[in-house]
Amino acid sequence: MTNNQTLFEKSRIHIPGGVNSPVRAFGSVGGTPLFFKKGKGPIVWDADDKAYIDYVGSWGPMILGHAHPGVIRAVQDTAELGLSFGAPTALELEMADLLCALLPSMAQVRLVSSGTEATMSAIRLARGYTGRSLIVKFEGCYHGHADSLLVKAGSGALTFGNPSSAGVPPETAQHTLVLDYNDAGQLAETFAKMGDKIAAVIVEPVAGNMNLVAPHREFLDALRELCTKHGSVLIFDEVMTGFRVGLTSAQGLYGIKPDLTTLGKVIGGGMPVGAFGGRLDIMQCLAPQGPVYQAGTLSGNPVAMAAGLATLKCVQAPGFYEKLSATAVQLTEGLKALARQNGIAFSAQSVGGMFGLYFRETPPQSYGEVMQCDKSFFNRFFHFMINAGVYFAPSAFEAGFVSSEHGAGEIERTLLAAKQFFSDQNA
C-alpha cells in the first residue's frame, strides 16, 4: 500500500470522507487522492515522493508557483511579530488601498477569511441595501457553500430553485432563481417579470466551477444594463478570476463595472483570505457604519495579508500577464493539436492564467453543454497523466491554472505525455 493510500485510510477515521473538501476525494475520477507534502515552483511532491507538474495550483492562488521566495519571506517576517491580534493592523490598510487602486469599481472593501464568506456577505449586503430578497444565480456557477447559493435550477425557466444539498431549507432556496449562463434573452425575460423583486445577480464573469466557460459579450452587457435599469446589485464573483485573468481581473478584461466584487485566491497568495467591496453607497450600509451586520474575528489576518501583498506586488511586473497567458495558450493549443492528429473529440481554451479542457468538439458555452462532455474519457486522461507525473484537477468540471513558473520545459513534458495518451486512444 502506498503512503497516499495509507494516509487516506487513516484520514477516513476522523475526517468525513477522508478529506476536508469534497473535490479532494477523487470521487469524480475514482482512485485514491494524493496527499502532498511539498511544492516548489510548478512542481508538487506527494507522500510517496513522486513529483508532478501542477496545473491545480491550490485551485488558483499559486499564480507565482509554490513557495515563492518573496512570499515565503514576507510570511516569515510577519509571523515573527505575531500571528493574529483581532485588532486593526497597517497591513489591512495597505491591502485595502491596493485593491481599490487596482479595481476602479471598488470604493471600499471589507476583508474576510474565505471566498464563501465574501459571497455570503456580499449577498446579505445587497439585500440590505435594496430591501429585496430575490437573488439570481446561474446554473453551474459555484459561489461557496452558503445556504442560499447551494441551489440548483428548478423544473423550468423562471421557476425558483431547489436545494442542491441536504440541510438547505426549501424556503431558503425559494429566494434564489437559477438561470442559464450566457443566456441574455432568459435574463431579460426574468427581469421583465421580476425586476422589482431582484436584490442582486451574482455571477462568475468567467465561469470556472463547471470547467472554464467564457462569457458572451451580450450576456455581460445585459447583466450590467438590466441591473442598472431595475436597481439590482450586480455582484461579480471574482474569487477565482480576480488577478488571475489580468491585473484588473475579469471586470477590467471585459470592461464591465460591477456594483460589488468578491475576491479570494490570489489576494491571499496561498493563505486563507477573501474580500468583498464595491460602490461607496452600498459598502457604507455595512456595520459598524450601517445596519447590515458582518464580522470576522480573524479577518485581515496579518500573515495572510503579507502573503497576499507580496503576491500582488509580483503580478504588477511589466509583462507578467502576457507571459502567463502565452503559457496557457501554448498548453491548450498543443493539446488541441495532439487530439486533432489522432481524431479525438477534444477542445480547449484559456483566459489569462486559467484554462479549460473538454472532451467534446467545441468549448461549452453553458452548463448544459458542459454536461455533454465525455466524462469517462476525461477520467482516463486524468489517470494517465497522473501516472505520467502531470497533475490536472481531479474532475472534468473544474478549470485548470498555470503559474508564472510554468515554462517551456513543463509544457513540453505535459504535451509529450498527452501525445502518448491520445495515440493510445487511437490505436
C-alpha positions in Angstrom: 0.0 0.0 0.0 1.3 3.4 -0.9 1.8 6.3 1.6 -1.1 8.1 -0.1 -3.4 5.1 0.4 -2.3 4.7 4.0 -2.9 8.3 4.8 -6.3 8.3 3.1 -7.5 5.2 5.0 -6.3 6.8 8.3 -8.0 10.1 7.4 -11.3 8.4 6.9 -11.4 7.5 10.6 -11.8 11.1 11.9 -12.4 13.2 8.8 -15.7 12.7 6.9 -14.9 11.0 3.6 -11.2 11.4 4.5 -11.0 14.9 3.1 -11.7 18.4 4.2 -13.2 19.5 0.9 -15.2 17.1 -1.3 -13.4 17.6 -4.6 -10.2 16.4 -3.0 -11.7 12.9 -2.6 -11.3 11.9 -6.2 -14.9 11.0 -6.1 -15.4 12.2 -9.7 -12.5 10.4 -11.2 -12.1 7.4 -8.9 -8.9 6.2 -7.1 -7.0 7.4 -4.1 -6.4 11.1 -3.5 -2.9 12.4 -3.5 -1.5 13.7 -0.2 1.0 16.5 -1.0 3.9 17.4 1.3 5.9 19.8 -0.7 5.7 22.3 -3.6 8.3 24.4 -5.4 7.6 26.5 -8.4 5.4 24.5 -10.8 6.1 21.1 -9.1 4.5 19.4 -6.2 5.6 16.2 -4.4 3.2 13.6 -2.9 3.5 11.5 0.2 5.4 8.8 -1.9 7.9 11.4 -3.1 6.6 11.4 -6.6 6.8 14.7 -8.4 4.1 16.2 -10.6 3.7 19.2 -12.8 0.9 21.1 -11.0 -2.0 22.6 -13.0 -4.2 22.9 -10.0 -2.2 25.5 -8.1 -4.2 25.1 -4.9 -7.3 25.8 -7.1 -5.9 29.1 -8.3 -3.9 31.2 -5.8 -0.5 29.9 -6.6 -0.1 32.2 -9.5 3.7 32.6 -8.7 4.1 28.9 -8.2 4.7 27.2 -4.9 7.0 28.5 -2.2 7.8 31.7 -4.0 10.8 33.2 -2.1 9.3 36.7 -1.8 6.0 35.4 -0.4 7.7 33.0 2.0 9.9 35.7 3.3 7.0 38.1 3.8 5.1 35.4 5.7 8.1 34.5 7.9 8.9 38.2 8.7 5.3 38.9 9.6 4.8 35.7 11.6 7.8 36.6 13.8 5.8 39.6 15.0 2.7 37.7 15.9 0.2 35.5 14.2 -3.1 37.4 15.0 -4.4 40.3 17.1 -8.1 40.5 16.4 -7.4 44.2 16.0 -6.6 46.5 13.1 -3.1 46.4 11.5 -1.4 48.6 8.9 -1.2 45.6 6.6 -5.0 45.6 6.3 -5.0 49.2 5.2 -2.2 48.5 2.7 -4.3 45.7 1.2 -7.5 47.7 1.1 -5.7 50.6 -0.6 -4.1 48.4 -3.2 -7.3 46.5 -4.0 -9.2 49.8 -4.5 -6.4 51.2 -6.7 -6.3 48.1 -8.9 -10.1 47.7 -9.3 -11.8 51.0 -10.1 -15.2 49.5 -9.2 -14.1 49.4 -5.6 -14.5 52.5 -3.4 -14.3 50.5 -0.2 -13.5 46.8 0.6 -14.1 44.6 3.6 -11.6 41.8 4.2 -12.8 38.3 5.3 -11.2 34.9 5.6 -12.7 32.9 2.7 -14.4 33.1 -0.7 -17.6 31.7 0.8 -17.6 34.3 3.5 -17.1 37.0 0.9 -20.0 35.9 -1.4 -22.3 35.2 1.6 -21.6 38.7 3.0 -22.0 40.4 -0.4 -25.4 38.9 -0.9 -26.6 40.0 2.6 -25.3 43.4 1.9 -27.1 43.6 -1.5 -30.4 42.5 0.2 -29.9 45.1 3.0 -29.1 47.8 0.5 -32.1 47.1 -1.8 -34.6 45.9 0.8 -35.4 43.0 -1.6 -35.0 39.2 -1.1 -34.6 37.6 -4.5 -31.2 36.5 -5.8 -30.4 35.4 -9.3 -27.5 33.0 -10.0 -26.6 30.8 -12.9 -26.6 27.0 -13.3 -23.1 25.6 -12.9 -21.6 28.7 -11.2 -20.4 28.0 -7.7 -20.2 30.8 -5.1 -19.4 28.9 -1.9 -21.5 26.8 0.4 -23.8 29.4 1.9 -27.4 28.1 2.0 -28.9 30.5 -0.5 -26.2 29.6 -3.0 -26.4 25.8 -2.8 -29.4 25.8 -5.2 -29.9 24.0 -8.5 -32.3 25.0 -11.3 -36.0 24.5 -10.9 -38.1 22.4 -13.2 -38.3 25.0 -15.9 -37.4 28.5 -16.9 -38.5 31.2 -14.4 -39.1 28.8 -11.6 -37.4 29.1 -8.2 -34.5 26.9 -7.4 -34.4 23.7 -5.4 -31.8 22.9 -2.7 -28.8 21.0 -4.0 -27.6 20.0 -0.6 -29.3 18.3 2.4 -29.7 20.8 5.2 -30.7 23.7 3.0 -34.4 24.6 3.8 -36.7 24.8 0.7 -37.9 28.2 1.9 -34.3 29.4 1.7 -33.8 28.1 -1.8 -37.1 29.7 -2.9 -35.3 33.1 -2.7 -32.9 32.1 -5.4 -33.6 32.0 -9.1 -31.3 29.9 -11.2 -30.9 30.8 -14.9 -28.7 29.6 -17.8 -25.2 31.0 -18.0 -24.7 33.1 -21.2 -28.4 33.3 -22.0 -29.1 37.1 -22.2 -32.6 36.5 -23.5 -33.7 34.5 -20.5 -32.1 37.1 -18.2 -34.1 39.9 -19.9 -37.3 37.9 -19.6 -36.6 37.3 -15.9 -36.1 41.0 -15.2 -39.2 41.9 -17.2 -41.3 39.8 -14.9 -39.5 40.1 -11.5 -37.1 43.0 -11.8 -38.6 44.9 -8.9 -38.0 41.9 -6.6 -34.4 41.1 -7.5 -31.9 42.3 -4.9 -28.8 41.1 -6.8 -27.4 39.0 -9.6 -24.3 37.1 -8.7 -22.1 35.6 -11.5 -18.7 34.3 -12.2 -17.7 36.7 -15.1 -15.6 33.7 -16.4 -17.1 30.5 -15.1 -14.5 28.2 -13.5 -16.5 25.8 -11.4 -18.2 23.9 -14.3 -14.9 23.8 -16.1 -13.9 27.1 -17.8 -16.8 28.7 -19.7 -16.1 32.0 -21.3 -18.8 34.7 -21.2 -20.7 36.1 -24.2 -20.3 39.8 -24.7 -24.0 40.3 -24.9 -24.5 38.4 -21.7 -22.2 40.6 -19.7 -23.7 43.7 -21.3 -27.2 42.5 -20.4 -26.2 41.9 -16.8 -24.9 45.4 -16.4 -27.8 47.1 -18.3 -30.6 45.2 -16.6 -29.2 45.6 -13.1 -28.8 49.3 -13.6 -32.3 49.7 -15.1 -34.1 47.7 -12.2 -32.0 48.9 -9.3 -30.5 45.5 -8.6 -26.9 44.9 -7.4 -24.6 43.3 -9.9 -22.1 41.1 -8.0 -19.0 39.8 -9.8 -17.7 36.7 -8.1 -14.0 37.1 -8.9 -12.8 34.7 -6.1 -11.3 32.6 -8.9 -10.8 35.2 -11.7 -9.5 38.1 -9.5 -6.0 38.9 -10.6 -5.9 35.5 -12.3 -7.1 36.6 -15.8 -5.4 40.1 -15.7 -4.2 42.8 -13.4 -7.7 44.4 -13.4 -9.4 41.0 -13.1 -12.3 39.9 -15.4 -14.1 43.2 -14.9 -11.2 45.1 -16.4 -10.6 42.5 -19.1 -14.3 42.8 -20.3 -14.9 46.4 -19.4 -17.8 45.8 -17.1 -18.1 47.7 -13.8 -19.9 45.6 -11.2 -21.6 47.1 -8.1 -19.9 44.6 -5.8 -16.9 42.3 -6.3 -15.9 39.2 -4.3 -12.2 38.2 -4.2 -10.1 35.4 -2.7 -7.4 33.0 -4.0 -4.6 35.2 -5.4 -5.1 38.1 -2.9 -4.1 35.5 -0.2 -1.0 34.2 -2.0 -1.9 30.7 -0.7 -3.2 31.8 2.7 -7.0 31.8 3.5 -8.2 35.2 2.5 -11.3 36.7 1.0 -12.7 40.2 0.4 -15.8 42.0 -0.9 -16.1 45.6 -2.0 -17.7 48.0 -4.4 -19.7 51.1 -4.6 -19.4 53.6 -1.7 -23.2 53.9 -1.1 -23.6 50.2 -0.9 -20.5 49.5 1.3 -21.5 52.2 3.8 -24.5 50.0 4.7 -22.1 47.7 6.5 -21.8 47.7 10.3 -20.5 49.5 12.2 -21.4 52.3 9.9 -24.7 50.9 8.6 -27.4 48.3 9.5 -26.1 45.2 7.7 -24.1 43.2 10.1 -20.9 41.3 9.2 -18.0 40.4 11.3 -15.0 38.1 11.5 -12.5 37.7 14.3 -9.6 36.8 12.1 -10.5 39.0 9.1 -7.4 40.7 7.7 -5.0 38.3 9.4 -1.6 39.9 9.2 0.3 36.8 8.0 -2.3 36.3 5.2 -2.1 40.0 4.3 1.6 39.7 4.0 1.4 36.7 1.7 -1.2 38.5 -0.5 0.6 41.8 -0.7 3.8 40.1 -1.7 1.9 38.2 -4.4 0.1 41.3 -5.7 3.4 43.1 -5.9 4.9 40.5 -8.2 1.9 40.3 -10.6 2.2 44.0 -11.2 5.6 43.5 -13.0 5.5 44.5 -16.7 4.6 41.7 -19.0 3.6 39.3 -16.2 0.1 38.6 -17.5 1.2 38.5 -21.2 3.7 35.7 -20.3 1.1 33.9 -18.1 -1.5 34.0 -20.9 1.1 32.8 -23.5 1.9 29.8 -21.4 -1.8 28.8 -21.0 -2.2 29.2 -24.8 0.8 27.1 -25.5 -0.6 24.3 -23.4 -4.2 24.4 -24.8 -3.1 24.8 -28.4 -0.6 22.0 -28.0 -3.3 19.6 -26.5 -5.8 20.5 -29.2 -3.3 19.8 -32.0 -2.4 16.4 -30.5 -6.1 15.4 -30.2 -6.8 16.5 -33.7 -3.9 14.5 -35.1 -5.5 11.4 -33.5 -9.1 12.1 -34.4 -10.1 12.6 -30.7 -13.2 14.8 -29.9 -11.4 17.4 -27.8 -11.3 21.2 -27.3 -9.6 23.6 -25.0 -9.4 27.3 -24.3 -7.8 29.8 -21.9 -8.5 33.2 -20.4 -5.4 34.7 -18.8 -3.8 32.1 -16.5 -7.0 29.9 -16.4 -7.8 27.1 -18.9 -10.4 24.5 -19.7 -10.1 21.1 -21.2 -13.2 19.4 -22.7 -13.7 16.0 -24.4 -16.2 17.4 -26.9 -15.7 19.0 -30.3 -16.0 22.7 -29.2 -15.7 24.5 -25.9 -19.0 24.6 -24.0 -20.9 27.8 -23.6 -23.4 26.7 -20.8 -23.8 24.2 -18.1 -25.9 22.0 -20.4 -23.1 21.9 -22.9 -20.6 21.1 -20.2 -22.6 18.1 -19.3 -22.3 16.9 -22.9 -18.5 16.4 -22.4 -17.3 12.8 -22.3 -16.6 12.4 -18.6 -15.3 8.8 -18.8 -12.8 9.9 -21.5 -11.6 12.7 -19.2 -11.2 10.2 -16.3 -8.9 8.0 -18.4 -6.9 11.1 -19.4 -6.6 12.2 -15.8 -5.3 8.9 -14.5 -2.9 8.5 -17.5 -1.5 12.0 -16.8 -1.2 11.4 -13.1 0.8 8.3 -13.8 3.0 10.3 -16.1 3.6 12.9 -13.4 1.2 15.6 -14.5 -1.5 16.8 -12.1 -4.7 18.2 -13.5 -7.8 18.9 -11.4 -9.5 15.6 -10.4 -12.8 16.5 -12.1 -14.0 17.1 -15.6 -15.8 20.1 -14.2 -13.0 22.3 -12.9 -10.8 24.9 -14.6 -7.0 24.5 -14.6 -4.3 27.0 -13.9 -0.8 27.8 -14.9 1.7 29.8 -12.9 4.5 32.2 -13.8 6.9 29.3 -13.0 5.5 27.0 -15.7 8.0 27.2 -18.5 8.6 25.6 -21.9 10.1 22.5 -20.2 6.9 21.8 -18.2 4.7 22.4 -21.2 6.8 20.1 -23.4 6.7 17.3 -20.8 3.0 17.7 -20.4 2.4 17.5 -24.2 4.8 14.6 -24.5 2.6 12.6 -22.0 -0.6 13.7 -23.7 0.8 12.7 -27.1 1.2 9.1 -25.8 -2.3 9.2 -24.3 -4.0 10.4 -27.5 -2.0 7.9 -29.5 -3.1 5.1 -27.3 -6.7 6.0 -27.7 -6.4 6.0 -31.4 -4.6 2.6 -31.5 
